Amino acid sequence: MTWQAAQSRSSRLANSTIRPRSVLFRYGEGQGLRTLDALQLAVALEVQDRVGVEALVAADKILCEVATLQGFAVINPERP
Protein backbone atom coordinates (compact mmCIF):
# COMPACT_ATOMS: atom_id res chain seq x y z
CA MET A 1 0.00 0.00 0.00
CA THR A 2 1.37 3.41 -0.92
CA TRP A 3 1.64 6.25 1.56
CA GLN A 4 -1.13 8.19 -0.23
CA ALA A 5 -3.48 5.19 -0.19
CA ALA A 6 -2.83 4.61 3.51
CA GLN A 7 -3.40 8.28 4.27
CA SER A 8 -6.65 8.29 2.27
CA ARG A 9 -7.87 5.16 4.05
CA SER A 10 -7.02 6.65 7.42
CA SER A 11 -8.91 9.83 6.55
CA ARG A 12 -12.01 7.85 5.49
CA LEU A 13 -11.88 5.87 8.73
CA ALA A 14 -11.64 9.05 10.79
CA ASN A 15 -14.59 10.56 8.93
CA SER A 16 -16.68 7.42 9.46
CA THR A 17 -16.11 7.79 13.20
CA ILE A 18 -16.71 11.54 13.37
CA ARG A 19 -20.01 11.70 11.48
CA PRO A 20 -22.06 9.47 13.84
CA ARG A 21 -20.71 11.41 16.81
CA SER A 22 -21.59 14.76 15.29
CA VAL A 23 -25.11 13.56 14.44
CA LEU A 24 -25.56 12.25 17.99
CA PHE A 25 -24.20 15.42 19.60
CA ARG A 26 -26.33 17.61 17.37
CA TYR A 27 -29.62 15.76 17.81
CA GLY A 28 -29.17 13.49 20.82
CA GLU A 29 -30.09 15.66 23.74
CA GLY A 30 -32.29 18.23 22.05
CA GLN A 31 -34.27 15.89 19.79
CA GLY A 32 -33.87 12.66 21.74
CA LEU A 33 -32.08 10.79 18.94
CA ARG A 34 -30.67 7.51 20.24
CA THR A 35 -27.22 6.13 19.51
CA LEU A 36 -28.16 3.44 16.98
CA ASP A 37 -30.54 5.82 15.22
CA ALA A 38 -27.70 8.35 14.95
CA LEU A 39 -25.53 5.63 13.44
CA GLN A 40 -28.26 4.72 10.94
CA LEU A 41 -28.67 8.37 9.96
CA ALA A 42 -24.91 8.86 9.66
CA VAL A 43 -24.69 5.89 7.29
CA ALA A 44 -27.57 7.29 5.25
CA LEU A 45 -25.81 10.66 5.07
CA GLU A 46 -22.61 8.97 3.92
CA VAL A 47 -24.46 7.02 1.22
CA GLN A 48 -26.24 10.23 0.20
CA ASP A 49 -22.87 11.94 -0.25
CA ARG A 50 -21.46 9.08 -2.31
CA VAL A 51 -24.29 7.86 -4.54
CA GLY A 52 -27.49 9.62 -3.56
CA VAL A 53 -30.54 8.42 -1.69
CA GLU A 54 -34.15 8.97 -2.71
CA ALA A 55 -35.62 8.41 0.75
CA LEU A 56 -34.87 7.05 4.18
CA VAL A 57 -37.15 4.26 5.42
CA ALA A 58 -37.63 4.20 9.18
CA ALA A 59 -40.45 3.61 11.64
CA ASP A 60 -38.90 5.49 14.57
CA LYS A 61 -40.66 8.84 14.98
CA ILE A 62 -37.61 10.74 16.23
CA LEU A 63 -35.32 9.32 13.54
CA CYS A 64 -37.89 10.31 10.90
CA GLU A 65 -38.05 13.85 12.28
CA VAL A 66 -34.28 14.27 12.40
CA ALA A 67 -33.84 12.73 8.93
CA THR A 68 -36.31 15.30 7.62
CA LEU A 69 -34.24 18.05 9.25
CA GLN A 70 -31.23 16.64 7.36
CA GLY A 71 -33.12 16.96 4.08
CA PHE A 72 -34.21 13.38 3.54
CA ALA A 73 -37.59 12.36 2.20
CA VAL A 74 -38.84 9.89 4.78
CA ILE A 75 -40.98 6.78 4.32
CA ASN A 76 -42.48 5.48 7.57
CA PRO A 77 -44.01 2.03 6.96
CA GLU A 78 -46.19 2.45 10.04
CA ARG A 79 -47.87 5.51 8.54
CA PRO A 80 -49.43 4.89 5.13
PyMOL commands that set and color helices and strands:
alter all, ss='L'
color gray80, all
select helices_A, chain A and resi 3-31+35-50+61-69
alter helices_A, ss='H'
color red, helices_A
select strands_A, chain A and resi 56-57+74-75
alter strands_A, ss='S'
color yellow, strands_A
deselect
rebuild
show_as cartoon
